Every structure is written in structure tokens, then in C-alpha cells.
Amino acid sequence: MGIENYDSSKIEQFKDVWVFCEQRQGVLQPTCFELISEARRLADELGCKLYALLLGDNVADGCKELAGYGADGVILCESPLLKNYTTDGYTKVIVDVVKQMKPEVVLFGATYIGRDLGPRCAARLHTGLCADCTHLDVEVPVYQHFLEGASTLAPERIAGTDHAMVMGQPHDVSHDLKMTRPAFGGHLMATIICPRFRPAMATVRPGVMKKAPFDQAKADAAEIIRPEFSLTEADFETEILAVEKAAKKLVDLIGADYIVSVGRGIAKDIEGGIKLGQELADELGGVLGGSRVTVDSGWLSPDHQVGQTGKTVHPKVYIALGISGAIQHKAGMQDSEYIVAVNINPAAPMFEIADIGIVGDLFKVTPLLIEQVRAIKAAK
Ligand SMILES: Cc1cc2nc3c(=O)[nH]c(=O)nc-3n(C[C@H](O)[C@H](O)[C@H](O)COP(=O)(O)OP(=O)(O)OC[C@H]3O[C@@H](n4cnc5c(N)ncnc54)[C@H](O)[C@@H]3O)c2cc1C
């Protein structure tokens, strides 16, 4: 297959952007569409093609859907041995195919599977991977524009980001993927490049990138490539005996249009506060979220947590009840379309980003909000 002479340092040989598209029991996961949409911009900035990388058994039906969100084509690897995800099988195939086709960038969702698979492939391919990215850029002016809005760097420092020192030498970063992620507990953001090896690899947080509208014409034009790869039972050191789905239904914060989150403000009546938040969420057809305090205290299960170490969400409406607005919480919800904050403290930082701020006791304000929503619904 011509992969013997593979050398990840010959960066000029690498081209195109790939997105690993995760499917479970044949169902494409939401992160695929978010990543394809974002990677379209990156491929355009690099002047190359964008391919979805799809592995599984009888999964070709998903190809058009992936192309409809912006992929030029799909690299499809099918085998009965790829029916269920295994680190061994998926790594073997991806490494084989990357060595043959040499993409310049490979992105994974930072899901359980992506976090397992991405670093393993990067190590085998002798390249770098930046984990848990929240922002990606290629073109320097676009990246600098992002820094102007998102950082506290002085203009001259931003202007200097067109190059980096690599092995003691100035390096032009105009063709490098700039991978930005929270660092030091979210107190600062770090941008990382992989200047000496390809592909540049990243895992990207689910829910951060926005899904583009579906385009049927693009879906119909999908190019499907079926590369050669070798995979036999001998490549597996593990065996899947059974796949069991967790019986517990987790809260789908990422897909929700309306989120009502509660914070330590419910402390004086935890059960009552959760009930009020849930009731308001139910009236809106949304879901209940929470700050880390509510999860660490055992008041809510971890799937409810919004923020840097929880989920990143951008619902149509986010209602924060008794949440102060620490940067780690804001990092997960500040891109919500409309933010309503209820807090007894008029100086709470959450009010700085709220579209509507209500200074008051959540136990008094929330029943009024529920009443209002019910009245509006009844009037329709
Ligand atoms: C590395 C790291 C990662 C983190 N990740 C996350 C994360 O993912 N998500 C997250 O949320 N946090 C995270 N945190 C924690 C974060 O720093 C804050 O501690 C946390 O968000 C505070 O939660 P809170 O707003 O519920 O509580 P508090 O900060 O204690 O705020 C409670 C608020 O409720 C108000 N209040 C009190 N009573 C009432 C009432 N009756 N009615 C209305 N308002 C009332 C108070 O005025 C106050 O503003 C992280 C911290 C670190 C160091």
C-alpha cells in the first residue's frame, strides 16, 4: 500500500483536512456535523479538500448526510471487524489510511471514543495532538481577529502571532493549524501549533462548534473513497463480548434549545430549588443544568454540569438561577443566544453577560417565571 516510506516530518507531502466521524450502532453522532461544518472553513483557508472519515460495518448510508454539512467526500472503511468501536481495530485502520493518503489535519470529537482514539493514532503516526480544543484557525488574520475579541493581549502582541520560535528559529505559522484550548484550570487560553510534523491532530469539545445548514446538492455530490486497508482478527488484543447501553437516560444539554441551570443559590432548600428549576425547564420544553457546585455537592448528577469541566452549550435561552457567573461556568454557556440571570446579589458577574438580569430571590422569582410561561402558552 506504499506506506513503508511514511515520514511525518515531510510536511510538504500532506494535504486535505479529515474529520473522524463517530457512529454508534450506525447512528452518526452530533459532533460529526459540528466538526464537518467547522472543518469546512479550515479546508477553505488551507485551499484543500475536506473529507469525512467513516469507519464501521454497513455504514455507507451516512455518507450523503456528512457531505450535506460540507464534506467534499467521505473516506469509507467498512469491515465486520469494525462493527463495534475498539481501540485496536480503529487505530489500525486509521493509521493505515493516513499513511497512504497523508492528510494535513485530522480532527476528532473530544468524546470518550475520540479521546481514546486520537492520541493513540497520533502516537503511532509520530505527530502531535492538541486535546480538548475550543477554537481552531488557520489564516493568521482570522486568528488575530479571534484574539482581538477573546483575549486581553496588547495589539503589538497580537501582531506578533504571525510567527513562533521553533527549535530556536522564527517559524512562519501561516500554514499551521492554530489549536486553542483552556489551560491552567481555565485561567488562560493556550494556542498550540504542530509545526514540524503532519498531520496536525486535535480533539474538539462537543457542542462548541456550530452546525452548518444541511445542503442537499452537496449531499448528492458526495465523492466516496474506499481506501485499501488490512485488518484481521490478529490485529485485536481485546474482544468485545457484549455492548450494553446504560439504562439511565442522561440529560441532553448539548442538543437543548432551553436550559434552566441552578447553582449554590438553591442551598437553603436544595430539593425545592431543583424542583423549581426542573419545572421551569419542563414548561419551556428544555432541560435542567447546574453549576459545578451542584454536581460536586451531589445535588445533581455530573451529566447536568455546564462549564469548562462540564458541557459547553449554546441554547436559544439559558436561565441561570442562583449562579454567580465564575469564568469556568461562563466558559460553557456564554455563547447562548439569550441569557437570563436571577441572583440576589446585584454585583454577581453573571449579570455582565445576561440579556435580562433579575435581582431577587430565585425561590420567589422562579414561580413567577413559571406562571408567565404558562400564561403565554395558554394564550397561544
Ligand atoms: C479547574 C476548574 C474547573 C471548573 N469547572 C467548572 C464548571 O465546569 N462549571 C462550573 O459551574 N464551575 C466550575 N468551576 C467552579 C467555579 O469556579 C465556581 O466555583 C462555580 O461555578 C460556582 O458555582 P455557583 O455559581 O453555583 O456558586 P457560587 O459561586 O457560590 O454562587 C452562588 C450564587 O447564588 C446567589 N444566591 C444565593 N442565594 C440565592 C437566592 N436565594 N436566589 C438567587 N440567588 C442566590 C449568590 O449571590 C451567588 O451569586 C471550576 C473551577 C475550577 C478551578
The ligand as an SDF file (V2000), in Angstrom:
LIG
                    3D

 53 58  0  0  0  0  0  0  0  0999 V2000
  -10.4240   23.9380   37.1230 C   0  0  0  0  0  0  0  0  0  0  0  0
  -11.8130   24.3630   37.4740 C   0  0  0  0  0  0  0  0  0  0  0  0
  -12.8480   23.9550   36.6670 C   0  0  0  0  0  0  0  0  0  0  0  0
  -14.1650   24.3340   36.9540 C   0  0  0  0  0  0  0  0  0  0  0  0
  -15.1840   23.9440   36.1430 N   0  0  0  0  0  0  0  0  0  0  0  0
  -16.4300   24.3690   36.3720 C   0  0  0  0  0  0  0  0  0  0  0  0
  -17.5060   24.0320   35.5120 C   0  0  0  0  0  0  0  0  0  0  0  0
  -17.3620   23.2900   34.5330 O   0  0  0  0  0  0  0  0  0  0  0  0
  -18.7310   24.5330   35.7980 N   0  0  0  0  0  0  0  0  0  0  0  0
  -18.9880   25.3540   36.8650 C   0  0  0  0  0  0  0  0  0  0  0  0
  -20.1240   25.7710   37.0700 O   0  0  0  0  0  0  0  0  0  0  0  0
  -17.9850   25.6710   37.7080 N   0  0  0  0  0  0  0  0  0  0  0  0
  -16.7250   25.1910   37.5060 C   0  0  0  0  0  0  0  0  0  0  0  0
  -15.7360   25.5050   38.3810 N   0  0  0  0  0  0  0  0  0  0  0  0
  -16.1110   26.1470   39.6520 C   0  0  0  0  0  0  0  0  0  0  0  0
  -16.3170   27.6500   39.5480 C   0  0  0  0  0  0  0  0  0  0  0  0
  -15.0920   28.3170   39.7380 O   0  0  0  0  0  0  0  0  0  0  0  0
  -17.3040   28.1490   40.6120 C   0  0  0  0  0  0  0  0  0  0  0  0
  -16.8600   27.7580   41.8690 O   0  0  0  0  0  0  0  0  0  0  0  0
  -18.7370   27.6300   40.4320 C   0  0  0  0  0  0  0  0  0  0  0  0
  -19.1630   27.8540   39.1080 O   0  0  0  0  0  0  0  0  0  0  0  0
  -19.6510   28.3750   41.3880 C   0  0  0  0  0  0  0  0  0  0  0  0
  -20.9240   27.8000   41.3240 O   0  0  0  0  0  0  0  0  0  0  0  0
  -22.1950   28.6650   41.7550 P   0  0  0  0  0  0  0  0  0  0  0  0
  -22.2930   29.8710   40.8850 O   0  0  0  0  0  0  0  0  0  0  0  0
  -23.3420   27.7140   41.7700 O   0  0  0  0  0  0  0  0  0  0  0  0
  -21.8710   29.0210   43.2570 O   0  0  0  0  0  0  0  0  0  0  0  0
  -21.4320   30.3990   43.9170 P   0  0  0  0  0  0  0  0  0  0  0  0
  -20.2610   30.9830   43.2260 O   0  0  0  0  0  0  0  0  0  0  0  0
  -21.3160   30.1670   45.3760 O   0  0  0  0  0  0  0  0  0  0  0  0
  -22.6650   31.3630   43.6210 O   0  0  0  0  0  0  0  0  0  0  0  0
  -23.9350   31.2130   44.1630 C   0  0  0  0  0  0  0  0  0  0  0  0
  -24.7350   32.4260   43.7530 C   0  0  0  0  0  0  0  0  0  0  0  0
  -26.0690   32.2640   44.1810 O   0  0  0  0  0  0  0  0  0  0  0  0
  -26.5370   33.5280   44.6100 C   0  0  0  0  0  0  0  0  0  0  0  0
  -27.6660   33.2650   45.5060 N   0  0  0  0  0  0  0  0  0  0  0  0
  -27.6270   32.7890   46.7850 C   0  0  0  0  0  0  0  0  0  0  0  0
  -28.8790   32.6120   47.2330 N   0  0  0  0  0  0  0  0  0  0  0  0
  -29.7240   32.9830   46.2450 C   0  0  0  0  0  0  0  0  0  0  0  0
  -31.1310   33.0280   46.1220 C   0  0  0  0  0  0  0  0  0  0  0  0
  -31.9500   32.6300   47.1060 N   0  0  0  0  0  0  0  0  0  0  0  0
  -31.6600   33.4960   44.9650 N   0  0  0  0  0  0  0  0  0  0  0  0
  -30.8740   33.9010   43.9500 C   0  0  0  0  0  0  0  0  0  0  0  0
  -29.5040   33.8930   44.0180 N   0  0  0  0  0  0  0  0  0  0  0  0
  -28.9580   33.4190   45.1500 C   0  0  0  0  0  0  0  0  0  0  0  0
  -25.3500   34.1930   45.2380 C   0  0  0  0  0  0  0  0  0  0  0  0
  -25.4900   35.6110   45.2420 O   0  0  0  0  0  0  0  0  0  0  0  0
  -24.2310   33.7370   44.3340 C   0  0  0  0  0  0  0  0  0  0  0  0
  -24.0030   34.6600   43.2770 O   0  0  0  0  0  0  0  0  0  0  0  0
  -14.4310   25.1340   38.0950 C   0  0  0  0  0  0  0  0  0  0  0  0
  -13.3610   25.5560   38.9060 C   0  0  0  0  0  0  0  0  0  0  0  0
  -12.0820   25.1820   38.5990 C   0  0  0  0  0  0  0  0  0  0  0  0
  -10.9480   25.6580   39.4560 C   0  0  0  0  0  0  0  0  0  0  0  0
  1  2  1  0
  2  3  1  0
  2 52  2  0
  3  4  2  0
  4  5  1  0
  4 50  1  0
  5  6  2  0
  6  7  1  0
  6 13  1  0
  7  8  2  0
  7  9  1  0
  9 10  1  0
 10 11  2  0
 10 12  1  0
 12 13  2  0
 13 14  1  0
 14 15  1  0
 14 50  1  0
 15 16  1  0
 16 17  1  0
 16 18  1  0
 18 19  1  0
 18 20  1  0
 20 21  1  0
 20 22  1  0
 22 23  1  0
 23 24  1  0
 24 25  2  0
 24 26  1  0
 24 27  1  0
 27 28  1  0
 28 29  2  0
 28 30  1  0
 28 31  1  0
 31 32  1  0
 32 33  1  0
 33 34  1  0
 33 48  1  0
 34 35  1  0
 35 36  1  0
 35 46  1  0
 36 37  1  0
 36 45  1  0
 37 38  2  0
 38 39  1  0
 39 40  1  0
 39 45  2  0
 40 41  1  0
 40 42  2  0
 42 43  1  0
 43 44  2  0
 44 45  1  0
 46 47  1  0
 46 48  1  0
 48 49  1  0
 50 51  2  0
 51 52  1  0
 52 53  1  0
M  END
$$$$
